Amino acid sequence: MAAVVWGLFVAPRRRFDVPNAVWILLQVLFFGAAVVGLLFSGQTSFAVIFVVLLIVNVSLMIVWQQRGEPADLATDGPGSHDGA
């Protein structure tokens, strides 16, 4: 189920575009689960490092507008027609 949600709404070639707030919320839910898993397994320092890197990565993706385009709007890749 998580992979389907990720592929539809979060992945760079996602099927549906969502506002930044929803995209960030989904990122927090998915990666937050990984952080909780690290914490419960006693890997506190790895959890902290992961959170810091995640915040930096997501922030830069938003600032540099690198979320990608939804698959139905992308012009390159399989199935695209460039008139050739």
DRENPA-3360 file (N, C-alpha, C; in nm, 2 decimals, always signed):
BEGIN
1 = MAAVVWGL = +0.08/-0.12/+0.00/+0.00/+0.00/+0.00/+0.09/+0.13/+0.00 ~ +0.19/+0.12/+0.08/+0.28/+0.24/+0.09/+0.35/+0.27/-0.05 ~ +0.39/+0.16/-0.12/+0.45/+0.18/-0.25/+0.35/+0.24/-0.35 ~ +0.23/+0.20/-0.34/+0.13/+0.26/-0.43/+0.11/+0.41/-0.41 ~ +0.09/+0.44/-0.28/+0.07/+0.59/-0.25/+0.20/+0.67/-0.29 ~ +0.31/+0.61/-0.26/+0.44/+0.68/-0.30/+0.44/+0.70/-0.45 ~ +0.41/+0.60/-0.53/+0.42/+0.61/-0.67/+0.31/+0.70/-0.73 ~ +0.20/+0.71/-0.67/+0.09/+0.80/-0.72/+0.11/+0.95/-0.68;
9 = FVAPRRRF = +0.17/+0.98/-0.56/+0.17/+1.11/-0.51/+0.30/+1.17/-0.48 ~ +0.41/+1.09/-0.46/+0.53/+1.15/-0.41/+0.65/+1.13/-0.51 ~ +0.65/+1.02/-0.58/+0.77/+0.99/-0.67/+0.79/+1.10/-0.77 ~ +0.91/+1.12/-0.82/+0.94/+1.22/-0.92/+0.85/+1.21/-1.04 ~ +0.82/+1.08/-1.08/+0.73/+1.06/-1.20/+0.59/+1.02/-1.15 ~ +0.54/+1.08/-1.05/+0.41/+1.05/-0.99/+0.30/+1.07/-1.09 ~ +0.19/+1.00/-1.06/+0.07/+1.01/-1.15/-0.01/+1.14/-1.13 ~ -0.02/+1.18/-1.00/-0.10/+1.30/-0.96/-0.01/+1.40/-0.90;
17 = DVPNAVWI = -0.03/+1.53/-0.93/+0.04/+1.63/-0.87/-0.03/+1.67/-0.74 ~ +0.04/+1.70/-0.64/-0.02/+1.75/-0.51/+0.05/+1.87/-0.47 ~ -0.01/+1.96/-0.39/+0.05/+2.08/-0.34/+0.17/+2.04/-0.25 ~ +0.27/+2.14/-0.24/+0.39/+2.11/-0.16/+0.35/+2.07/-0.02 ~ +0.25/+2.12/+0.05/+0.22/+2.09/+0.18/+0.18/+1.94/+0.19 ~ +0.10/+1.89/+0.10/+0.06/+1.75/+0.10/+0.19/+1.66/+0.07 ~ +0.27/+1.70/-0.02/+0.39/+1.63/-0.06/+0.48/+1.62/+0.06 ~ +0.50/+1.73/+0.13/+0.58/+1.72/+0.25/+0.52/+1.63/+0.36;
25 = LLQVLFFG = +0.39/+1.64/+0.38/+0.32/+1.56/+0.48/+0.34/+1.41/+0.45 ~ +0.33/+1.37/+0.32/+0.35/+1.23/+0.28/+0.50/+1.19/+0.31 ~ +0.59/+1.28/+0.28/+0.73/+1.25/+0.31/+0.76/+1.23/+0.46 ~ +0.69/+1.31/+0.54/+0.71/+1.30/+0.68/+0.65/+1.17/+0.73 ~ +0.54/+1.13/+0.68/+0.48/+1.00/+0.72/+0.57/+0.88/+0.68 ~ +0.61/+0.88/+0.56/+0.69/+0.77/+0.51/+0.83/+0.76/+0.58 ~ +0.90/+0.87/+0.58/+1.03/+0.87/+0.64/+1.03/+0.88/+0.79 ~ +0.92/+0.93/+0.84/+0.90/+0.93/+0.99/+0.89/+0.79/+1.04;
33 = AAVVGLLF = +0.83/+0.70/+0.96/+0.82/+0.56/+1.00/+0.96/+0.50/+1.01 ~ +1.04/+0.53/+0.92/+1.18/+0.48/+0.92/+1.26/+0.53/+1.04 ~ +1.24/+0.66/+1.07/+1.30/+0.72/+1.19/+1.25/+0.65/+1.32 ~ +1.12/+0.62/+1.33/+1.07/+0.55/+1.44/+1.13/+0.41/+1.45 ~ +1.14/+0.34/+1.34/+1.21/+0.21/+1.34/+1.35/+0.22/+1.39 ~ +1.43/+0.32/+1.35/+1.56/+0.34/+1.39/+1.57/+0.36/+1.54 ~ +1.48/+0.45/+1.59/+1.47/+0.48/+1.73/+1.44/+0.35/+1.82 ~ +1.34/+0.28/+1.77/+1.30/+0.16/+1.85/+1.41/+0.05/+1.85;
41 = SGQTSFAV = +1.50/+0.05/+1.74/+1.61/-0.04/+1.74/+1.73/+0.00/+1.81 ~ +1.72/+0.12/+1.87/+1.83/+0.17/+1.95/+1.93/+0.25/+1.87 ~ +1.90/+0.28/+1.75/+2.00/+0.36/+1.66/+1.96/+0.50/+1.66 ~ +1.97/+0.57/+1.78/+1.94/+0.71/+1.79/+2.02/+0.80/+1.71 ~ +2.15/+0.78/+1.71/+2.24/+0.87/+1.63/+2.21/+0.86/+1.48 ~ +2.18/+0.74/+1.43/+2.14/+0.72/+1.29/+2.01/+0.79/+1.26 ~ +1.92/+0.78/+1.35/+1.79/+0.85/+1.34/+1.80/+1.00/+1.33 ~ +1.88/+1.05/+1.41/+1.91/+1.20/+1.41/+1.97/+1.24/+1.28;
49 = IFVVLLIV = +2.08/+1.17/+1.24/+2.14/+1.20/+1.11/+2.05/+1.19/+0.99 ~ +1.96/+1.08/+0.99/+1.87/+1.06/+0.89/+1.77/+1.18/+0.88 ~ +1.72/+1.23/+0.99/+1.63/+1.34/+1.00/+1.69/+1.46/+0.94 ~ +1.81/+1.49/+0.99/+1.88/+1.61/+0.94/+1.90/+1.61/+0.79 ~ +1.95/+1.50/+0.74/+1.97/+1.48/+0.59/+1.84/+1.49/+0.51 ~ +1.73/+1.43/+0.57/+1.60/+1.44/+0.51/+1.55/+1.58/+0.50 ~ +1.57/+1.66/+0.61/+1.52/+1.80/+0.61/+1.60/+1.88/+0.50 ~ +1.73/+1.86/+0.50/+1.81/+1.93/+0.40/+1.77/+1.89/+0.26;
57 = NVSLMIVW = +1.75/+1.76/+0.23/+1.72/+1.72/+0.10/+1.58/+1.77/+0.05 ~ +1.48/+1.76/+0.13/+1.35/+1.80/+0.10/+1.35/+1.96/+0.08 ~ +1.42/+2.03/+0.16/+1.42/+2.17/+0.15/+1.49/+2.21/+0.02 ~ +1.60/+2.15/-0.02/+1.66/+2.18/-0.14/+1.58/+2.14/-0.26 ~ +1.51/+2.03/-0.25/+1.42/+1.99/-0.36/+1.31/+2.10/-0.39 ~ +1.26/+2.15/-0.28/+1.16/+2.26/-0.30/+1.22/+2.39/-0.35 ~ +1.33/+2.43/-0.29/+1.39/+2.56/-0.33/+1.43/+2.55/-0.48 ~ +1.49/+2.44/-0.52/+1.54/+2.42/-0.65/+1.43/+2.37/-0.75;
65 = QQRGEPAD = +1.31/+2.35/-0.70/+1.20/+2.30/-0.78/+1.23/+2.17/-0.85 ~ +1.28/+2.08/-0.77/+1.32/+1.95/-0.83/+1.23/+1.83/-0.79 ~ +1.10/+1.86/-0.77/+1.00/+1.76/-0.73/+0.97/+1.67/-0.85 ~ +1.00/+1.72/-0.97/+0.97/+1.64/-1.09/+0.83/+1.67/-1.14 ~ +0.80/+1.63/-1.26/+0.66/+1.65/-1.32/+0.58/+1.52/-1.30 ~ +0.45/+1.53/-1.28/+0.37/+1.42/-1.29/+0.39/+1.34/-1.42 ~ +0.37/+1.22/-1.42/+0.39/+1.13/-1.54/+0.31/+1.18/-1.66 ~ +0.19/+1.22/-1.64/+0.10/+1.26/-1.75/+0.14/+1.40/-1.81;
73 = LATDGPGS = +0.22/+1.47/-1.74/+0.27/+1.60/-1.79/+0.41/+1.60/-1.85 ~ +0.48/+1.49/-1.82/+0.62/+1.48/-1.86/+0.63/+1.46/-2.01 ~ +0.73/+1.52/-2.07/+0.74/+1.51/-2.22/+0.85/+1.42/-2.27 ~ +0.93/+1.37/-2.18/+1.03/+1.28/-2.22/+1.01/+1.14/-2.15 ~ +1.06/+1.04/-2.22/+1.04/+0.91/-2.16/+0.96/+0.82/-2.25 ~ +0.94/+0.70/-2.20/+0.86/+0.60/-2.28/+0.72/+0.65/-2.31 ~ +0.67/+0.64/-2.43/+0.53/+0.67/-2.46/+0.52/+0.82/-2.50 ~ +0.62/+0.90/-2.49/+0.60/+1.04/-2.53/+0.62/+1.05/-2.68;
81 = HDGA = +0.55/+1.14/-2.74/+0.55/+1.16/-2.88/+0.61/+1.30/-2.91 ~ +0.72/+1.30/-2.98/+0.78/+1.43/-3.02/+0.76/+1.47/-3.16 ~ +0.67/+1.40/-3.23/+0.64/+1.43/-3.37/+0.74/+1.37/-3.47 ~ +0.83/+1.30/-3.42/+0.93/+1.24/-3.52/+0.88/+1.10/-3.57;
% end
